[in-house]
Amino acid sequence: MKEQTTDIYRDRISILNEKGKRKWIYPKKPSGKFYKLRTIVSWFLLLILFGMPWIKTDGHPFVLFNIIERNFIIFGKAFGPQDFYLIVIFAITSIVFLILFTIIYGRIFCGWICPQTIFLEMVFRKIEYLIDGDANRQKQLAKEKLNSKKLFKRVFKYSLFFFISFLIANTFLAYIIGVDELIKIITDNPKNHISGLIAITAFSTAFFLVFTLIREQVCILACPYGRLQGVLLDKNSIVISYDFKRGEPRGHLKRGESERTSGDCVDCFQCVDVCPTGIDIRNGTQLECVNCTACIDACNNIMEKVGFEKNLIKYASYNQINEKKPFRFTARMAGYSAVLILLITTFSILLINRKDINVNILRTPGMFFQEMPGDKIANIYDVKIYNKTFDEKNIQFLSSDESYIVNILSGESNILPMNHKDIKLIITKDKNKINSSSDKLNISILSGGEKIDEVTTTFMAPVNKKEK
């Protein structure tokens, strides 16, 4: 029987032994309602992850994150570098949402949605259980000397691990370059893509090492979100909690016991055995807890067997257990909610008003006006056009005042899909029709005969007699 030590967790994290060296975690295979539900959610999310790159709309990827060329497609809508402000606002909104979610529900994201947890617990560990067996068998296998049976299991398991890591790396690459380009690279001669082959091998190796060797250390040592929960959680946050009011004092079941003097916790250590980070949830909320619910299922199984009420370990806040208070929406939660609503509203308005073609017209720096033959005055403008659609666009410029003549001085008006172009415009006007040295000028931008935008600028001219 394991020795009950309730204060060790205060001195060191669960993956280290008394000598400060890594303690390998062999979690027992979970079973129960929450594990089945997590499996369903995980396979659904994996289906989305691996299936999304193959979905297309009008021949274009439904989702693309081309960081190299700074082109993005989100739900069939193209976004370019000029939409960076939307990405910033979306990132801030996501962070605030994550903070609010953590304040209310703790680290539930890590246990249910995080790719690291899903791949490790629902893919790699399931393969490990299938090949090596449950926790005790894995421990025995690790202690055994290398023999043909162990060699076969290790080679088979690690080959599967690397193959899956290779698939993961290629899937993430498909999100960057598109699945069509990925297929071209795969079917083409590898000699033509040496740098790409090296990169994909490096990423595959990195994923392989993470899921084979590093494992839970990512959640405990590397993940910044895990560090955040220490300052975000409070006594009203709903986390996986041990009901110490009901469970303490702990005590083993005794044969012939007519009346139990101990609490409902039978000190079976099943909650510790199934924990993928090796903690004892009975010590309270800890840094290493990823809210995976394995301990809830394990405890409920034991409670059912001994005839005690379930949910000795459950989703609950400290105040719900200690003071028997119902969940309440605190001022802190309300404050973050207000900020989140404001950010979502701002982002939605900007997204709705976003234009597929952006046109910026500015006077050429250092130039005021030029006197042209035929008693005309000319101004020169720099034009930047961003085509954020999947179609080639032909752009025309037209002044709302017919006395102004607009012509393209240099550059072409045809803009390729998801591209930008610089054009110089020259706008002229008869000198005898000028009434002011600085006139407001509205320029309509047309594509295919349809007005898509209107830009206001100024037309500079010599000071006339009326102004003097």
KALINTA-V323527 format. One record per residue. N is the residue number from 0. SS is DSSP state (H for helix, E for strand, - for the rest). PHI is phi in whole degrees, -180 to 180 (NA if undefined). Layout:
{{N/SS/PHI} {N/SS/PHI}}
//
This chain:
{{0/-/NA} {1/-/-70} {2/-/-78} {3/-/-83} {4/-/-129} {5/-/-96} {6/-/-112} {7/H/-61} {8/H/-62} {9/H/-76} {10/-/-96} {11/-/-154} {12/-/-75} {13/-/-68} {14/-/-92} {15/E/-116} {16/-/-93} {17/-/-66} {18/-/-95} {19/-/85} {20/-/-94} {21/E/-65} {22/-/-106} {23/-/-71} {24/-/-94} {25/-/-116} {26/-/-71} {27/-/-70} {28/-/-65} {29/-/-74} {30/-/-157} {31/-/150} {32/H/-60} {33/H/-68} {34/H/-65} {35/H/-64} {36/H/-66} {37/H/-64} {38/H/-63} {39/H/-62} {40/H/-61} {41/H/-64} {42/H/-66} {43/H/-64} {44/H/-68} {45/H/-66} {46/H/-62} {47/H/-65} {48/H/-60} {49/H/-81} {50/H/-91} {51/H/-57} {52/-/-61} {53/-/-87} {54/-/-82} {55/E/-131} {56/E/-129} {57/-/55} {58/-/83} {59/E/-117} {60/E/-58} {61/-/-71} {62/E/-139} {63/E/-150} {64/E/-124} {65/E/-81} {66/-/-66} {67/-/-62} {68/-/-97} {69/-/57} {70/E/-118} {71/E/-130} {72/E/-126} {73/E/-123} {74/-/54} {75/-/83} {76/E/-107} {77/E/-84} {78/E/-131} {79/-/-119} {80/H/-58} {81/H/-70} {82/H/-97} {83/H/-60} {84/H/-61} {85/H/-68} {86/H/-64} {87/H/-63} {88/H/-64} {89/H/-64} {90/H/-64} {91/H/-64} {92/H/-61} {93/H/-64} {94/H/-65} {95/H/-64} {96/H/-62} {97/H/-64} {98/H/-63} {99/H/-62} {100/H/-61} {101/H/-70} {102/H/-58} {103/H/-87} {104/H/-113} {105/-/69} {106/-/-93} {107/H/-64} {108/H/-57} {109/H/-64} {110/H/-80} {111/H/-114} {112/-/-121} {113/-/-58} {114/H/-57} {115/H/-60} {116/H/-67} {117/H/-62} {118/H/-66} {119/H/-67} {120/H/-82} {121/H/-102} {122/H/-121} {123/H/-70} {124/H/-68} {125/H/-62} {126/H/-64} {127/H/-64} {128/H/-62} {129/H/-68} {130/H/-89} {131/H/-93} {132/-/98} {133/-/-74} {134/H/-55} {135/H/-62} {136/H/-67} {137/H/-64} {138/H/-64} {139/H/-63} {140/H/-63} {141/H/-66} {142/H/-83} {143/-/-66} {144/-/-72} {145/-/-66} {146/-/-134} {147/H/-62} {148/H/-67} {149/H/-67} {150/H/-61} {151/H/-62} {152/H/-63} {153/H/-66} {154/H/-65} {155/H/-63} {156/H/-65} {157/H/-70} {158/H/-66} {159/H/-63} {160/H/-60} {161/H/-70} {162/H/-62} {163/H/-66} {164/H/-61} {165/H/-65} {166/H/-63} {167/H/-63} {168/H/-62} {169/H/-68} {170/H/-65} {171/H/-65} {172/H/-65} {173/H/-63} {174/H/-69} {175/H/-93} {176/H/-108} {177/-/94} {178/H/-69} {179/H/-64} {180/H/-66} {181/H/-64} {182/H/-63} {183/H/-60} {184/H/-66} {185/H/-67} {186/H/-83} {187/-/-80} {188/-/-64} {189/H/-56} {190/H/-62} {191/H/-82} {192/H/-139} {193/H/-62} {194/H/-63} {195/H/-66} {196/H/-65} {197/H/-64} {198/H/-64} {199/H/-69} {200/H/-67} {201/H/-64} {202/H/-68} {203/H/-63} {204/H/-65} {205/H/-63} {206/H/-62} {207/H/-60} {208/H/-67} {209/H/-62} {210/H/-87} {211/H/-102} {212/H/-114} {213/H/-75} {214/-/50} {215/-/-66} {216/H/-65} {217/H/-61} {218/H/-70} {219/H/-85} {220/H/-108} {221/H/-99} {222/-/-70} {223/H/-68} {224/H/-64} {225/H/-62} {226/H/-72} {227/H/-65} {228/H/-61} {229/H/-63} {230/H/-103} {231/H/-96} {232/-/-74} {233/-/-138} {234/-/-72} {235/-/-101} {236/-/-73} {237/-/-86} {238/E/-130} {239/E/-75} {240/E/-129} {241/E/-93} {242/-/-79} {243/H/-68} {244/H/-65} {245/H/-91} {246/H/-87} {247/-/-93} {248/-/-75} {249/-/-72} {250/-/-170} {251/-/-71} {252/-/-72} {253/-/-118} {254/-/-66} {255/-/75} {256/-/-72} {257/-/-80} {258/-/-137} {259/-/-83} {260/-/-96} {261/-/-89} {262/-/-76} {263/-/-75} {264/-/-73} {265/-/-92} {266/-/56} {267/-/-89} {268/-/65} {269/H/-66} {270/H/-66} {271/H/-76} {272/H/-63} {273/-/-92} {274/-/-69} {275/-/-73} {276/-/-113} {277/-/76} {278/-/-95} {279/-/-108} {280/H/-62} {281/H/-70} {282/H/-84} {283/-/99} {284/-/-62} {285/-/-129} {286/-/-55} {287/-/-80} {288/-/-68} {289/-/-107} {290/-/57} {291/-/-86} {292/-/72} {293/H/-61} {294/H/-68} {295/H/-64} {296/H/-62} {297/H/-63} {298/H/-67} {299/H/-62} {300/H/-62} {301/H/-69} {302/H/-59} {303/H/-67} {304/H/-68} {305/H/-91} {306/-/83} {307/-/-98} {308/-/-66} {309/-/-74} {310/-/65} {311/-/-68} {312/E/-112} {313/E/-160} {314/E/-79} {315/E/-166} {316/-/-89} {317/H/-61} {318/H/-68} {319/H/-64} {320/H/-85} {321/H/-74} {322/-/-113} {323/-/56} {324/-/-92} {325/-/-73} {326/-/-62} {327/-/-133} {328/-/-84} {329/-/-82} {330/H/-63} {331/H/-63} {332/H/-64} {333/H/-64} {334/H/-63} {335/H/-65} {336/H/-64} {337/H/-63} {338/H/-64} {339/H/-64} {340/H/-62} {341/H/-63} {342/H/-67} {343/H/-64} {344/H/-63} {345/H/-61} {346/H/-62} {347/H/-64} {348/H/-63} {349/H/-65} {350/H/-69} {351/H/-65} {352/-/-86} {353/-/-65} {354/-/-102} {355/-/-73} {356/E/-128} {357/E/-103} {358/E/-128} {359/E/-115} {360/E/-119} {361/E/-132} {362/E/-63} {363/-/-62} {364/-/-57} {365/-/84} {366/-/-121} {367/-/-100} {368/-/-151} {369/E/-131} {370/E/-89} {371/E/-109} {372/-/-58} {373/-/84} {374/-/59} {375/E/-120} {376/E/-114} {377/E/-124} {378/E/-122} {379/E/-114} {380/E/-129} {381/E/-95} {382/E/-120} {383/E/-115} {384/E/-119} {385/E/-117} {386/E/-98} {387/-/-102} {388/-/-108} {389/-/-95} {390/-/-117} {391/-/-72} {392/E/-120} {393/E/-109} {394/E/-103} {395/E/-121} {396/E/-122} {397/E/-144} {398/E/-83} {399/-/-71} {400/-/-104} {401/-/-64} {402/-/-75} {403/-/-98} {404/E/-108} {405/E/-107} {406/E/-137} {407/E/-84} {408/E/-84} {409/E/-152} {410/-/96} {411/-/-108} {412/-/-90} {413/E/-85} {414/E/-114} {415/-/-70} {416/-/-59} {417/-/49} {418/E/-141} {419/E/-137} {420/E/-150} {421/E/-105} {422/E/-132} {423/E/-111} {424/E/-107} {425/E/-122} {426/E/-117} {427/E/-120} {428/E/-153} {429/E/-62} {430/H/-62} {431/H/-75} {432/H/-100} {433/-/-87} {434/-/-110} {435/-/-146} {436/-/-78} {437/E/-149} {438/E/-108} {439/E/-76} {440/E/-132} {441/E/-99} {442/E/-114} {443/E/-88} {444/E/-108} {445/E/-120} {446/E/-140} {447/-/63} {448/-/81} {449/E/-106} {450/E/-73} {451/E/-112} {452/E/-166} {453/E/-143} {454/E/-121} {455/E/-103} {456/E/-140} {457/E/-120} {458/E/-115} {459/E/-93} {460/-/-151} {461/-/-63} {462/-/-66} {463/-/-95} {464/-/-64} {465/-/-63} {466/-/-70} {467/-/-68}}
//
